Structures are given as structure tokens and as C-alpha cells.
Amino acid sequence: MERIVFEVYEDANGDSPFYEWAEALPKKDRAKLFVVIDRVQQFGLPEAARQQWVKHLDGPI
């Protein structure tokens, strides 16, 4: 299984739009988000899809 590693964009000042967005989420939602990210990194996308931690998005992103 190929391991997935999430990388977060940071600008030249070290600011991250992702972390800024995540910090604006309610605490419970933010915790769930980071649990899912951790699980996907640990178990991979196929298992994450089987467990329904993630879902396929239809159409262009």
C-alpha cells in the first residue's frame, strides 16, 4: 500500500490558508477533520473509502 502524506501549503510568510480555514471550524468539526486526515495517512485511501471516512466527488473539482 502506498502511503499518503498530506502536505499543507504555506506562503512566504508561513501562513496557511488551510490551517486558517480549519481554525475557523467549530472545535468538534476541526477534531473530526484531523482524525480523518490521520486515518487516511495511516490506512490509505482504499480503506478510508471502504470505511466511508471519505467519499468520491463527482464532476470537475
N, C-alpha and C positions, 0 to 999 in steps of 0.2 A: 504494500500500500504506500502510495506516495503521500508524504506528509504535507499538509497545507500550513503555511505560515502567513498570518495576516500582517501586512505592513501598513502603517498609518502615515499618510502624507503630513509633512511638516514644512512650512515655508521657511524662508531665510531667517526669520526671527524666532523660529522654533514653535510657532503657533500651529495648531492642528484644527482644521475645520471639523474633522470627525469628533475629536475629543470635546470641542466646544459644543457641538450638537448633542453628544452623549451626556454631557454635564447638564444640559437643559432638560433632559428627560426626568420624569419622576424617579425617585430613588429605586423603587421596586422594578420599574421597567429597565432602568440602567443596569441593575444587577442581573436581570434575566438576559439582557443583551450580551453582557460579558461572559455569562455562563455558556451561552450558545456558542460564542466565538471560541471559548476554551474547548468545548466539546468537539467542535468541528476540527480544530487543530489537533486534538488528541486522537479522535476516532476516524476522521476523514469525511468527505462529502457523501459517499455512498451510504455509510452508516447513519449520518445525520439525516439524509433523505428518508431512509427506512424508519428511523425513529420519529420522523416528522418534526425535527428541530428546525429544519429549513424547508422551503418549498420552491419549486421551479416557477420562474416568472415568465409568462408568455409575452411574445412580441419583443420589439426592439427596446433595449434599455438605454 
